[in-house]
Amino acid sequence: MPLLMQGDGAKSELLDRFRQLGNAILVASQSFWEGVDVRGDALSLVVIDKLPFAPPDDPVLAARIDKLREAGRNPFMDYQLPRAGDQHEAGRRAVDSATRAIAVC
């Protein structure tokens, strides 16, 4: 199986090769995959190594966490985890039902 790595070429070139080969493995970060649509036989498995949590030093996130704590709620369970899941799903909307996905935590 051909192995393609982010940084080994331009994004458009890597995606073209990935689609044309049909059996390649493309290793890339979340930012690489944002806005990318690979359909059909070229994409059969998506492996996610972590959920996309907001950075802990984000001032907006810190303010929301404070408000949730003041209200007696659990910021992680009530806000951070659902948001990470939403961002993950937004990145997978283009994946069809024939594609399998696993999350490695």
C-alpha positions in Angstrom: 0.0 0.0 0.0 1.4 3.4 -0.9 2.0 5.7 2.1 1.4 9.4 1.6 2.4 11.9 4.3 1.4 15.5 4.9 4.4 17.6 4.0 5.6 15.4 1.2 3.9 17.6 -1.3 1.3 20.2 -1.9 -2.1 19.4 -0.4 -3.8 19.3 -3.8 -1.1 17.0 -5.2 -1.4 14.6 -2.2 -5.2 14.5 -2.5 -5.1 13.8 -6.2 -2.6 11.0 -5.7 -4.7 9.6 -2.8 -7.8 9.6 -4.9 -6.1 8.1 -8.0 -4.3 5.3 -6.2 -7.4 4.1 -4.5 -5.5 2.0 -1.9 -3.2 4.5 -0.4 -2.8 5.6 3.3 -2.7 9.3 3.8 -1.5 10.5 7.1 -2.3 14.1 7.9 -3.4 16.4 10.7 -6.9 17.7 11.3 -6.1 21.1 9.6 -5.2 19.2 6.4 -8.6 17.4 6.3 -10.8 20.5 6.9 -12.8 21.2 3.8 -11.6 18.0 2.1 -14.1 15.7 0.4 -13.0 12.2 -0.6 -15.8 10.0 -1.8 -16.1 6.6 -3.2 -13.6 3.7 -3.0 -10.6 5.9 -2.2 -11.8 6.4 1.4 -12.7 3.3 3.3 -11.4 4.0 6.9 -10.9 7.2 9.0 -8.8 6.9 12.1 -9.1 9.8 14.6 -6.3 9.9 17.2 -8.0 12.5 19.4 -11.1 14.6 19.7 -10.6 18.2 18.7 -10.9 20.0 22.1 -10.5 23.8 22.3 -7.2 25.0 23.7 -7.5 25.4 27.5 -6.0 28.9 27.5 -8.8 30.2 25.2 -10.3 33.2 27.1 -13.8 32.5 25.7 -13.7 28.9 26.8 -12.5 29.9 30.2 -15.4 32.4 30.6 -17.9 29.7 29.6 -16.4 27.2 32.0 -16.6 29.7 34.8 -20.3 30.4 34.0 -21.1 26.7 33.9 -19.4 26.1 37.3 -21.3 29.0 38.8 -24.5 27.4 37.6 -23.4 24.1 39.3 -22.8 22.3 36.0 -19.9 20.2 34.8 -18.1 22.2 32.1 -16.4 19.2 30.6 -19.4 16.9 30.3 -21.9 19.7 29.5 -19.9 21.8 27.1 -16.4 20.7 26.2 -17.1 17.1 25.3 -20.2 17.8 23.2 -18.4 20.6 21.4 -15.5 18.3 20.5 -17.9 15.7 19.3 -19.7 18.4 17.1 -16.4 19.5 15.6 -15.5 15.8 14.9 -18.9 15.2 13.2 -18.6 18.4 11.1 -15.3 16.9 9.7 -17.0 13.6 8.9 -20.2 14.9 7.2 -18.8 14.1 3.7 -18.0 10.5 4.7 -20.6 8.1 3.3 -22.1 5.1 5.0 -19.6 2.7 3.4 -16.8 4.4 5.3 -15.8 3.0 8.7 -14.4 5.3 11.4 -12.6 4.5 14.6 -11.4 6.9 17.3 -8.2 6.0 19.1 -8.1 7.7 22.5 
